[in-house]
Amino acid sequence: MEQNKLSMVVFSGDMDKLMAAFIIATGAAASGMEVSMFFTFWGLQAIKKSEKTGKSFFGKLLGVMLKDINTVGPSKMNFGGIGRWMFKKMMKAKNVAMLNQLRDMAIQLGVKLIPCQMSMEVMELTLDKLIPQVSQPAGVATFLEEAKNSKITLFI
């Protein structure tokens, strides 16, 4: 049965796409909707601590490249970090909430942050490398169950 609920897959780890995901999530939660965000692959950077990850050679190599919510760059015109710096300056000048503030707001509003178990295993990310506010890792069956009962489902 459909509920007043929004379920979202967060696949991208790009700054602008994460902004969109958290703005939609916080807007829906503030208007009374139950919100679940399922973070998979690059999207896991939004809920990752600023720590190195990985155990194997490839896992450690990936861990060097993975960022956290404060260091992800925009999907276009990043120019080695200048784009991120420029966007943050422009957002601050316009009094727009930063990405980490939007994530904190989502947590305060009760948005459920679900890390993808399979992506975590592939990318050698352990639960202790994620922020403590995330729920237990889950698989696609859990997300599908969430989505089946939702009014709105999104893929970002």
Disulfide bonds with the S-S distance in Angstrom:
none
